[in-house]
């Protein structure tokens, strides 16, 4: 994988209420197949369009390519700072491998990378909400809207890695006829810097000062409860 | 300009009779199956209509209703003109919910297809929808605002006679007889609101007017006018209809609004009937007011 993108990693529970309500960290989303999945909690915070453009996830993929959305995405999530699940790096790794296999540039469609649970296309759990799915509308000079082309590249994607699932060609729901959809399933990435304990005390070496301040605010009641002599109280839920 | 010019009852009556006879001759000469005309002159407040409440297949004149709905949403703060829209050639038929694609070669603006997979703004799409009559831009905007909002916009402004139930090139719907419809009076009402700066707001009306003035198609109403005339208009053509609806600006007078709807047998090619009627109306106006 490429070197650390250098973006701030955030726990979505620590984000402001509006953003948190849109990202729905660790809430459960149900797929069309009835299976339920827990939404991601850890995100990269992208401060600006320039940062998105300049952050390389792999040799040929910039973070901005996985953030392309239109007005179907919630307006707040289209404004910077923007958020993308940390697992997007894993997707970029596989996209890079596919690019090597096809030997041509791969173009992601708008709404074809990360989509939040608030996105209007989010009618059920889809790996797009985990940042682990990509919709490709063009590979090299081939626009992907014909059966032969889609099936050819679908096969190539499947041969690239057993981890990649590709949507079959077809006109019905659950199939595709104007792009290639591939995904890694519902992968959540927990960065090593983050603790998954929801009531953890502030880290000894806080890496993200801004985040630490808010986290500290949230933990004040917990710290007070753990202080010697404190009365037993309910811990407020996140 | 200023207060409406008062015409004598006799001169109005004579002009109406002359227009009526002329229009009937044009209808017969071009073998039109149906003809609808609505006219309002802001200079004289003269109104004239022929078969103006008869419904016609809307063809691309329905794009005026889509534009109105877009401006409604912008005025209400529910849509931003610079909001990005995914340019994707995939639409859903209202008949069987099956997806369909538009043919690039048939679009008013094939250049739009270079944006496939990327975005264009609402403003850009609205501009292409009207000025080049792009079906692709139209369907994208219909998806953005939704058919119910288009219909609501028409109801809110008491515009009767325009029925929008779908986007364009939905062949399954066409074959099932499910079409957008317009009347000459309906389109006249819509354009008068824009002309009077009363379509949602003066700013919204002005935006629509500027787009309509940039219309690239010069057939239809402009073809019957002097070169100096400026026309804010929208044409509509399919194999059996040729329409035009516009606001005509002539130097030194208030504008007039004119809608001409024609229907003919598919075996006939599109005629110059709309331009001829436009010329007759202009000559009538000029004769009465010296335009």
Contacts between the chains, C-beta under 8 A, distances in Angstrom:
chain1	res1	chain2	res2	distance
A	68	B	118	7.9
A	68	B	119	7.5
A	69	B	84	7.7
A	70	B	83	7.5
A	70	B	84	4.6
A	70	B	85	5.2
A	70	B	86	4.2
A	70	B	119	5.3
A	71	B	79	7.5
A	71	B	80	7.8
A	71	B	83	4.2
A	71	B	84	6.2
A	71	B	85	6.2
A	71	B	122	7.6
A	71	B	144	6.9
A	72	B	86	7.4
A	107	B	117	6.2
A	109	B	86	7.2
A	109	B	88	7.3
A	109	B	117	4.6
A	110	B	84	7.3
A	110	B	86	4.0
A	110	B	87	7.5
A	110	B	88	7.8
A	110	B	117	6.7
A	110	B	118	6.1
A	110	B	119	5.2
A	111	B	86	5.4
A	112	B	117	8.0
A	137	B	116	6.7
A	137	B	117	3.6
A	138	B	117	6.0
A	143	B	116	6.7
A	143	B	117	7.9
A	145	B	89	7.5
A	145	B	101	7.6
A	171	B	98	6.8
A	171	B	99	5.9
A	177	B	90	7.7
A	177	B	99	7.2
A	178	B	88	6.9
A	178	B	89	6.7
A	178	B	90	5.2
A	178	B	101	7.4
A	179	B	117	7.9
